Amino acid sequence: MTHPEEGRTPEEATPDGRTPDGRLPEGRQSDDRSRHDRSPHGRAPEEQRLGPVLRRRDQVQPGTTDQRLLDTEGDSEWVHTDPWRVMRIQSEFVEGFGALAELPDAISVFGSARTPVGTPEYESGVQIGRALVEAGFAVITGGGPGAMEAANKGAREANGVSVGLGIELPFEQGLNAHVDIGVNFRYFFVRKTMFVKYAQGFVVLPGGLGTLDELFEALTLVQTQKVTRFPIVLFGTEYWSGLVDWLRDTVVAQGKASAKDLLLFHVTDDVEEAVALVTKETGK
């Protein structure tokens, strides 16, 4: 009996068209691939390209790269591992460098977040921010309230560049309204790098532990010559006099620092003098 389509009897042709002796009809190419090489529908072997990688047969992976990326199922513990934290740290440096790379010469202004609005300390911060802009500087602060807000306010009112570098804290209040360029950080050490890298000097208003941390980091960097030509001005002689006395009468007196280290900073109550000091040392 003749098959209506092939013109061969069932004994004469196999399902793939081969003759009983295993030969293919003339004009057809040989295909030695095994059945598992084919797709479920009997088409050509499965082939998968993942970027530059080619996968075939049993090495084909189900789904696509996008599908696996967007799949919400699976263990999430990997986001708490050190390798992932390294990537987050790297991303913070990249974001910070990208946001601040084109800043003009800048001065970082530090001070307490608890300085009340309308107090003499707050008004001094406003005056310093304004005077720095008039001297040709951008103003960088920690972006918070108090003395930081005051310096940002003065910079904005003088039509200068007002920058705030915030930090993730349990009592985070967000960047103040006078910040024009703001970057929030998870890690203190990344943020501290930005304060130094993109500033030509520090003006330090009365502040607490965070302000002291920034002050002594800057002093250490200058003392060890990690940075050069970096003026540090402490604003408020009454507030800073006790610290200066302790450095001179205890730290230097006991040989823990050199007398010349006391020359790494200046103390003043005068806004114009503070700006003149950073201007002179930065060569502006």
VOBA-1610 file (N, C-alpha, C; in pm, whole numbers, padded with zeros to 5 digits, always signed):
BEGIN
Met+00085-00120+00000Met+00000+00000+00000Met+00088+00124+00000Thr+00051+00219-00082Thr+00136+00337-00099Thr+00092+00449-00005His+00192+00514+00064His+00161+00630+00150His+00119+00746+00062Pro+00010+00814+00094Pro-00042+00916+00002Pro+00051+01033-00016Glu+00137+01064+00082Glu+00223+01183+00069Glu+00362+01147+00020Glu+00418+01040+00072Glu+00557+01009+00042Glu+00574+00927-00084Gly+00470+00856-00122Gly+00485+00771-00241Gly+00563+00646-00212Arg+00582+00614-00079Arg+00655+00495-00041Arg+00568+00414+00052Thr+00595+00286+00057Thr+00523+00201+00152Thr+00582+00222+00289Pro+00507+00193+00399Pro+00562+00209+00533Pro+00689+00130+00552Glu+00702+00014+00483Glu+00823-00065+00499Glu+00942+00000+00429Glu+00913+00088+00331Glu+01020+00147+00253Glu+01074+00277+00312Ala+01000+00343+00400Ala+01042+00474+00450Ala+01023+00483+00601Thr+01123+00539+00667Thr+01114+00566+00811Thr+01050+00704+00830Pro+01012+00741+00955Pro+00946+00872+00976Pro+01026+00991+00926Asp+01161+00982+00927Asp+01239+01097+00878Asp+01269+01085+00728Gly+01207+00987+00660Gly+01223+00977+00515Gly+01334+00884+00472Arg+01400+00816+00570Arg+01509+00727+00532Arg+01452+00599+00472Thr+01531+00536+00385Thr+01496+00406+00329Thr+01533+00299+00431Pro+01483+00175+00413Pro+01513+00070+00511Pro+01662+00048+00534Asp+01748+00078+00437Asp+01891+00059+00459Asp+01958+00179+00525Gly+01875+00281+00571Gly+01930+00394+00646Gly+01972+00511+00562Arg+01955+00503+00429Arg+01996+00613+00345Arg+01883+00716+00332Leu+01925+00847+00319Leu+01829+00953+00293Leu+01807+00966+00144Pro+01688+01006+00103Pro+01665+01027-00039Pro+01764+01128-00094Glu+01796+01119-00221Glu+01892+01207-00285Glu+01846+01353-00273Gly+01940+01444-00237Gly+01908+01586-00226Gly+01882+01630-00083Arg+01867+01536+00011Arg+01846+01574+00152Arg+01977+01560+00228Gln+02005+01660+00320Gln+02128+01658+00396Gln+02113+01565+00514Ser+02225+01506+00552Ser+02225+01415+00666Ser+02216+01495+00796Asp+02143+01441+00893Asp+02129+01505+01024Asp+02141+01397+01130Asp+02259+01395+01196Asp+02286+01289+01293Asp+02250+01329+01436Arg+02185+01443+01456Arg+02156+01487+01591Arg+02056+01393+01658Ser+02077+01369+01785Ser+01988+01280+01859Ser+01858+01351+01890Arg+01760+01274+01932Arg+01628+01328+01955Arg+01628+01438+02060His+01712+01425+02165His+01710+01526+02271His+01773+01657+02226Asp+01839+01655+02106Asp+01895+01779+02053Asp+01787+01868+01994Arg+01672+01811+01967Arg+01568+01886+01898Arg+01474+01950+01998Ser+01404+02054+01950Ser+01303+02116+02032Ser+01185+02022+02044Pro+01090+02047+02139Pro+00976+01957+02154Pro+00894+01944+02027His+00904+02041+01937His+00824+02036+01815His+00901+01977+01699Gly+01020+01923+01724Gly+01096+01859+01619Gly+01171+01953+01529Arg+01179+02083+01570Arg+01251+02178+01485Arg+01401+02167+01508Ala+01478+02267+01459Ala+01623+02266+01471Ala+01665+02264+01616Pro+01786+02223+01649Pro+01834+02215+01787Pro+01822+02351+01856Glu+01794+02349+01988Glu+01785+02473+02063Glu+01923+02538+02073Glu+01923+02669+02058Glu+02046+02746+02068Glu+02016+02874+02144Gln+02104+02908+02237Gln+02078+03024+02322Gln+02202+03112+02326Arg+02183+03239+02304Arg+02293+03335+02312Arg+02268+03427+02430Leu+02362+03426+02527Leu+02356+03510+02646Leu+02473+03606+02641Gly+02452+03724+02581Gly+02564+03815+02560Gly+02663+03748+02467Pro+02789+03736+02507Pro+02890+03674+02422Pro+02892+03522+02433Val+02808+03466+02520Val+02811+03322+02546Val+02708+03251+02460Leu+02750+03140+02400Leu+02660+03055+02322Leu+02635+02925+02398Arg+02507+02888+02414Arg+02473+02762+02479Arg+02385+02680+02386Arg+02410+02545+02382Arg+02332+02455+02298Arg+02298+02328+02374Arg+02196+02260+02326Arg+02154+02130+02378Arg+02129+02135+02529Asp+02194+02049+02607Asp+02165+02040+02750Asp+02210+02164+02828Gln+02293+02249+02767Gln+02344+02367+02837Gln+02253+02489+02824Val+02144+02474+02749Val+02049+02584+02735Val+01982+02608+02870Gln+01977+02734+02913Gln+01914+02770+03041Gln+01771+02818+03017Pro+01681+02781+03105Pro+01542+02824+03087Pro+01529+02974+03110Gly+01438+03038+03038Gly+01412+03179+03058Gly+01520+03267+02998Thr+01514+03397+03032Thr+01610+03495+02982Thr+01679+03564+03098Thr+01786+03635+03068Thr+01859+03709+03172Thr+01768+03812+03238Asp+01691+03885+03158Asp+01598+03984+03215Asp+01496+03917+03305Gln+01447+03802+03263Gln+01347+03732+03342Gln+01403+03693+03478Arg+01528+03642+03478Arg+01589+03603+03606Arg+01618+03726+03692Leu+01653+03839+03629Leu+01679+03961+03705Leu+01552+04012+03771Leu+01441+04007+03697Leu+01317+04065+03746Leu+01235+03970+03832Asp+01275+03843+03836Asp+01203+03745+03917Asp+01218+03781+04065Thr+01106+03797+04134Thr+01111+03839+04274Thr+01127+03721+04369Glu+01122+03601+04320Glu+01135+03485+04407Glu+01281+03458+04438Gly+01306+03386+04545Gly+01442+03346+04578Gly+01493+03408+04706Asp+01607+03362+04748Asp+01669+03406+04873Asp+01721+03548+04858Ser+01695+03633+04957Ser+01739+03773+04952Ser+01856+03800+05046Glu+01912+03697+05104Glu+02022+03718+05199Glu+02145+03779+05133Trp+02157+03764+05001Trp+02275+03815+04931Trp+02290+03966+04944Val+02179+04038+04969Val+02189+04184+04981Val+02256+04227+05111His+02279+04132+05202His+02343+04164+05329His+02487+04113+05337Thr+02540+04068+05226Thr+02675+04013+05226Thr+02777+04122+05199Asp+02901+04098+05240Asp+03007+04197+05221Asp+03034+04228+05074Pro+03035+04127+04983Pro+03058+04162+04842Pro+02953+04261+04789Trp+02828+04243+04830Trp+02724+04336+04785Trp+02746+04475+04847Arg+02789+04480+04972Arg+02817+04609+05036Arg+02930+04683+04962Val+03029+04606+04917Val+03138+04668+04840Val+03083+04735+04715Met+02988+04671+04649Met+02929+04730+04530Met+02851+04856+04565Arg+02783+04855+04679Arg+02708+04974+04721Arg+02803+05088+04755Ile+02913+05056+04822Ile+03013+05158+04854Ile+03069+05218+04724Gln+03101+05131+04630Gln+03152+05178+04502Gln+03052+05270+04434Ser+02924+05233+04438Ser+02822+05315+04372Ser+02811+05451+04438Glu+02831+05459+04570Glu+02825+05589+04638Glu+02940+05679+04595Phe+03058+05622+04581Phe+03170+05701+04531Phe+03142+05751+04389Val+03090+05663+04305Val+03062+05701+04167Val+02958+05813+04162Glu+02850+05799+04239Glu+02745+05902+04240Glu+02799+06034+04293Gly+02878+06027+04401Gly+02934+06149+04458Gly+03029+06218+04363Phe+03121+06142+04303Phe+03216+06200+04209Phe+03142+06262+04090Gly+03042+06190+04041Gly+02968+06239+03925Gly+02893+06369+03954Ala+02835+06378+04076Ala+02756+06496+04110Ala+02842+06619+04138Leu+02964+06598+04188Leu+03044+06709+04237Leu+03165+06744+04150Ala+03191+06665+04048Ala+03314+06680+03970Ala+03328+06818+03907Glu+03217+06882+03872Glu+03223+07009+03801Glu+03198+07129+03892Leu+03206+07108+04023Leu+03190+07220+04116Leu+03303+07320+04098Pro+03275+07449+04117Pro+03385+07546+04124Pro+03458+07526+04257Asp+03564+07604+04281Asp+03632+07597+04410Asp+03530+07611+04522Ala+03545+07530+04626Ala+03444+07526+04731Ala+03508+07522+04869Ile+03433+07564+04969Ile+03471+07555+05108Ile+03365+07475+05182Ser+03407+07377+05260Ser+03314+07301+05343Ser+03294+07374+05475Val+03169+07392+05512Val+03134+07460+05635Val+03066+07360+05727Phe+03120+07345+05848Phe+03065+07251+05945Phe+03008+07324+06065Gly+02918+07259+06134Gly+02860+07318+06254Gly+02744+07233+06302Ser+02693+07267+06417Ser+02592+07185+06481Ser+02457+07189+06410Ala+02394+07072+06400Ala+02257+07064+06349Ala+02157+07121+06451Arg+02202+07143+06574Arg+02114+07189+06681Arg+02120+07340+06703Thr+02190+07410+06618Thr+02195+07556+06630Thr+02058+07614+06596Pro+01995+07684+06689Pro+01859+07735+06663Pro+01858+07849+06561Val+01753+07852+06481Val+01735+07960+06385Val+01721+08092+06461Gly+01783+08197+06409Gly+01770+08328+06467Gly+01872+08363+06574Thr+01954+08266+06615Thr+02057+08293+06716Thr+02178+08357+06649Pro+02266+08420+06728Pro+02388+08478+06669Pro+02470+08375+06593Glu+02477+08251+06644Glu+02554+08147+06573Glu+02493+08119+06436Tyr+02361+08111+06430Tyr+02293+08086+06303Tyr+02319+08200+06206Glu+02306+08322+06253Glu+02327+08438+06166Glu+02471+08445+06118Ser+02565+08403+06202Ser+02705+08399+06159Ser+02722+08299+06044Gly+02653+08186+06053Gly+02657+08087+05945Gly+02604+08143+05814Val+02494+08219+05823Val+02438+08282+05703Val+02539+08379+05642Gln+02600+08461+05728Gln+02697+08560+05680Gln+02818+08493+05617Ile+02864+08383+05678Ile+02980+08312+05623Ile+02947+08251+05488Gly+02831+08189+05475Gly+02791+08132+05347Gly+02783+08237+05238Arg+02727+08352+05272Arg+02715+08461+05175Arg+02853+08515+05137Ala+02937+08536+05237Ala+03070+08593+05211Ala+03157+08499+05129Leu+03145+08370+05150Leu+03223+08273+05072Leu+03184+08277+04925Val+03055+08287+04898Val+03009+08297+04759Val+03062+08425+04696Glu+03055+08535+04769Glu+03104+08662+04716Glu+03254+08659+04690Ala+03325+08570+04761Ala+03469+08555+04739Ala+03500+08456+04627Gly+03395+08398+04567Gly+03415+08310+04452Gly+03409+08161+04482Phe+03360+08123+04601Phe+03353+07982+04639Phe+03210+07928+04632Ala+03198+07799+04605Ala+03076+07727+04636Ala+03080+07689+04784Val+02964+07658+04842Val+02956+07623+04983Val+02904+07480+04996Ile+02981+07396+05067Ile+02943+07258+05093Ile+02916+07242+05242Thr+02801+07183+05276Thr+02772+07150+05416Thr+02722+07007+05424Gly+02691+06965+05546Gly+02632+06833+05564Gly+02486+06826+05527Gly+02431+06940+05483Gly+02296+06942+05428Gly+02184+06940+05531Gly+02219+06938+05659Gly+02116+06928+05761Gly+02067+07064+05809Pro+01999+07066+05924Pro+01949+07191+05980Pro+02058+07265+06057Gly+02018+07365+06134Gly+02111+07436+06221Gly+02215+07515+06145Ala+02341+07504+06188Ala+02450+07580+06126Ala+02469+07543+05980Met+02444+07417+05945Met+02456+07376+05805Met+02352+07448+05719Glu+02231+07450+05766Glu+02124+07521+05694Glu+02159+07669+05678Ala+02216+07728+05784Ala+02251+07870+05781Ala+02351+07899+05669Ala+02457+07819+05659Ala+02557+07841+05555Ala+02499+07819+05416Asn+02415+07717+05399Asn+02349+07695+05271Asn+02256+07811+05236Lys+02189+07864+05336Lys+02099+07977+05313Lys+02178+08099+05264Gly+02288+08129+05331Gly+02369+08242+05289Gly+02420+08226+05147Ala+02463+08104+05112Ala+02513+08078+04976Ala+02403+08095+04873Arg+02286+08044+04903Arg+02174+08056+04807Arg+02132+08201+04790Glu+02124+08275+04900Glu+02083+08416+04891Glu+02183+08499+04812Ala+02308+08455+04809Ala+02411+08525+04731Ala+02420+08472+04588Asn+02324+08384+04551Asn+02318+08327+04416Asn+02441+08241+04385Gly+02494+08176+04488Gly+02606+08086+04468Gly+02561+07941+04460Val+02658+07851+04451Val+02630+07708+04447Val+02624+07656+04589Ser+02509+07603+04629Ser+02484+07557+04765Ser+02470+07405+04764Val+02565+07337+04828Val+02573+07190+04822Val+02547+07130+04959Gly+02473+07021+04962Gly+02449+06948+05087Gly+02481+06801+05071Leu+02567+06749+05158Leu+02603+06607+05156Leu+02543+06542+05279Gly+02428+06478+05260Gly+02355+06420+05371Gly+02405+06282+05409Ile+02355+06231+05520Ile+02393+06099+05569Ile+02270+06028+05624Glu+02263+05898+05601Glu+02154+05816+05652Glu+02170+05797+05802Leu+02074+05850+05879Leu+02078+05840+06024Leu+01941+05800+06076Pro+01934+05740+06197Pro+01803+05702+06252Pro+01710+05821+06269Phe+01767+05940+06292Phe+01685+06060+06311Phe+01698+06154+06191Glu+01714+06094+06074Glu+01734+06171+05952Glu+01622+06273+05931Gln+01660+06398+05902Gln+01563+06503+05878Gln+01561+06547+05732Gly+01645+06489+05650Gly+01649+06525+05509Gly+01733+06649+05486Leu+01758+06679+05359Leu+01838+06796+05322Leu+01755+06923+05341Asn+01822+07028+05387Asn+01750+07152+05409Asn+01708+07217+05277Ala+01615+07309+05285Ala+01552+07367+05165Ala+01645+07458+05087His+01761+07492+05141His+01852+07585+05074His+01961+07513+04993Val+01954+07382+04987Val+02051+07302+04910Val+02008+07299+04764Asp+02101+07332+04674Asp+02075+07324+04530Asp+02124+07193+04470Ile+02237+07142+04519Ile+02288+07011+04478Ile+02300+06926+04604Gly+02226+06818+04609Gly+02227+06734+04728Gly+02259+06590+04696Val+02341+06529+04780Val+02374+06387+04767Val+02360+06324+04905Asn+02284+06217+04914Asn+02269+06145+05040Asn+02356+06019+05040Phe+02424+05995+05151Phe+02516+05881+05161Phe+02471+05785+05271Arg+02505+05658+05252Arg+02485+05557+05356Arg+02606+05553+05450Tyr+02725+05577+05395Tyr+02848+05552+05468Tyr+02919+05683+05500Phe+02955+05699+05627Phe+03023+05820+05671Phe+03155+05840+05597Phe+03232+05733+05579Phe+03365+05750+05521Phe+03359+05794+05376Val+03254+05755+05302Val+03238+05803+05165Val+03205+05953+05168Arg+03114+05989+05253Arg+03074+06130+05267Arg+03193+06218+05307Lys+03273+06169+05401Lys+03388+06247+05447Lys+03490+06267+05336Thr+03503+06168+05249Thr+03593+06183+05135Thr+03547+06298+05046Met+03415+06308+05025Met+03362+06414+04939Met+03386+06552+04999Phe+03373+06564+05132Phe+03397+06693+05197Phe+03538+06745+05170Val+03634+06653+05171Val+03773+06694+05153Val+03809+06705+05006Lys+03767+06608+04926Lys+03808+06603+04786Lys+03761+06725+04708Tyr+03640+06772+04734Tyr+03584+06879+04654Tyr+03584+07014+04725Ala+03661+07028+04832Ala+03674+07156+04902Ala+03819+07199+04906Gln+03838+07329+04910Gln+03974+07384+04921Gln+04005+07427+05064Gly+03909+07410+05154Gly+03932+07446+05294Gly+03807+07423+05377Phe+03823+07436+05509Phe+03713+07418+05604Phe+03692+07544+05686Val+03566+07579+05709Val+03528+07675+05813Val+03442+07597+05911Val+03484+07597+06038Val+03418+07512+06138Val+03348+07600+06240Leu+03216+07597+06239Leu+03134+07668+06336Leu+03119+07582+06461Pro+03073+07637+06572Pro+03051+07556+06692Pro+02964+07435+06663Gly+03008+07319+06707Gly+02934+07196+06679Gly+02968+07086+06776Gly+02904+06971+06755Gly+02919+06857+06846Gly+03016+06753+06794Leu+02985+06627+06822Leu+03078+06518+06790Leu+03103+06505+06640Gly+02999+06521+06560Gly+03018+06511+06416Gly+03110+06620+06363Thr+03093+06741+06417Thr+03178+06852+06377Thr+03322+06828+06420Leu+03341+06778+06542Leu+03476+06747+06590Leu+03540+06637+06506Asp+03460+06539+06466Asp+03511+06431+06382Asp+03566+06486+06252Glu+03489+06572+06186Glu+03536+06631+06060Glu+03658+06719+06082Leu+03658+06796+06191Leu+03771+06884+06221Leu+03900+06805+06239Phe+03898+06702+06322Phe+04021+06628+06349Phe+04064+06542+06231Glu+03969+06498+06150Glu+04010+06428+06028Glu+04087+06523+05936Ala+04035+06646+05922Ala+04103+06743+05837Ala+04240+06777+05893Leu+04250+06798+06023Leu+04379+06828+06084Leu+04478+06715+06062Thr+04431+06592+06074Thr+04518+06476+06055Thr+04567+06468+05910Leu+04477+06494+05814Leu+04516+06488+05673Leu+04621+06593+05639Val+04606+06712+05697Val+04705+06817+05672Val+04836+06785+05743Gln+04827+06740+05868Gln+04947+06708+05946Gln+05030+06600+05877Thr+04964+06501+05820Thr+05034+06390+05755Thr+05059+06416+05607Gln+05026+06536+05563Gln+05048+06579+05424Gln+04973+06494+05322Lys+04858+06443+05364Lys+04771+06375+05269Lys+04699+06476+05180Val+04682+06597+05233Val+04631+06708+05153Val+04723+06827+05175Thr+04730+06915+05077Thr+04816+07032+05088Thr+04734+07158+05069Arg+04785+07271+05118Arg+04717+07400+05103Arg+04570+07389+05142Phe+04545+07342+05263Phe+04408+07319+05308Phe+04384+07399+05436Pro+04336+07523+05425Pro+04315+07606+05544Pro+04197+07556+05628Ile+04213+07566+05759Ile+04108+07526+05853Ile+04087+07643+05949Val+03966+07696+05950Val+03933+07812+06033Val+03825+07773+06133Leu+03854+07791+06260Leu+03756+07770+06365Leu+03689+07903+06394Phe+03558+07907+06378Phe+03485+08032+06398Phe+03418+08030+06536Gly+03457+08128+06622Gly+03399+08138+06756Gly+03504+08113+06863Thr+03578+08216+06901Thr+03689+08198+06995Thr+03643+08146+07130Glu+03528+08195+07178Glu+03481+08149+07309Glu+03452+08000+07308Tyr+03390+07953+07203Tyr+03354+07811+07194Tyr+03478+07722+07181Trp+03574+07763+07100Trp+03688+07678+07068Trp+03807+07697+07161Ser+03805+07796+07247Ser+03922+07826+07330Ser+03960+07711+07422Gly+03861+07643+07478Gly+03891+07530+07567Gly+03962+07417+07494Leu+03918+07389+07371Leu+03982+07285+07291Leu+04126+07325+07256Val+04145+07451+07219Val+04279+07498+07183Val+04372+07491+07304Asp+04320+07531+07420Asp+04401+07524+07543Asp+04441+07380+07573Trp+04350+07287+07558Trp+04378+07145+07586Trp+04483+07091+07488Leu+04470+07127+07361Leu+04570+07082+07262Leu+04709+07134+07299Arg+04717+07262+07338Arg+04846+07322+07368Arg+04901+07273+07503Asp+04817+07274+07608Asp+04865+07249+07744Asp+04871+07101+07780Thr+04803+07017+07705Thr+04804+06874+07736Thr+04865+06792+07622Val+04806+06801+07505Val+04850+06717+07394Val+04993+06753+07352Val+05017+06880+07325Val+05152+06923+07285Val+05248+06915+07403Ala+05202+06957+07520Ala+05290+06958+07639Ala+05339+06818+07674Gln+05260+06715+07647Gln+05301+06578+07677Gln+05369+06511+07558Gly+05396+06586+07455Gly+05468+06531+07341Gly+05384+06448+07247Lys+05252+06455+07259Lys+05164+06376+07171Lys+05144+06445+07035Ala+05181+06569+07026Ala+05178+06644+06901Ala+05287+06751+06908Ser+05319+06809+06794Ser+05422+06912+06790Ser+05360+07051+06804Ala+05438+07145+06853Ala+05389+07281+06867Ala+05346+07338+06731Lys+05415+07297+06625Lys+05380+07348+06492Lys+05243+07301+06446Asp+05192+07193+06509Asp+05059+07145+06472Asp+04950+07246+06509Leu+04979+07332+06604Leu+04882+07435+06642Leu+04870+07541+06533Leu+04962+07539+06438Leu+04956+07634+06327Leu+04872+07581+06210Leu+04818+07461+06225Leu+04739+07401+06118Leu+04600+07462+06108Phe+04561+07541+06207Phe+04428+07602+06206Phe+04435+07745+06259His+04330+07819+06231His+04318+07957+06277His+04187+07970+06355Val+04182+08063+06450Val+04061+08087+06529Val+04024+08235+06514Thr+03897+08260+06487Thr+03854+08400+06470Thr+03707+08414+06503Asp+03666+08539+06529Asp+03524+08574+06547Asp+03474+08662+06434Asp+03560+08689+06339Asp+03528+08785+06234Asp+03502+08713+06101Val+03386+08738+06043Val+03349+08673+05917Val+03446+08709+05806Glu+03478+08837+05794Glu+03569+08879+05688Glu+03707+08817+05704Glu+03754+08806+05828Glu+03884+08744+05850Glu+03881+08596+05814Ala+03772+08528+05850Ala+03760+08385+05819Ala+03769+08363+05669Val+03696+08446+05593Val+03697+08431+05447Val+03833+08472+05391Ala+03894+08576+05448Ala+04027+08618+05401Ala+04129+08509+05423Leu+04120+08436+05535Leu+04216+08329+05564Leu+04207+08215+05463Val+04086+08171+05432Val+04074+08061+05334Val+04109+08110+05195Thr+04078+08236+05166Thr+04109+08292+05034Thr+04260+08301+05013Lys+04330+08349+05117Lys+04476+08365+05109Lys+04544+08230+05089Glu+04503+08131+05166Glu+04572+08001+05161Glu+04538+07920+05038Thr+04423+07949+04977Thr+04388+07876+04855Thr+04438+07947+04731Gly+04493+08067+04747Gly+04550+08140+04634Gly+04449+08211+04548Lys+04326+08227+04597Lys+04224+08298+04517Lys+04243+08449+04528
//
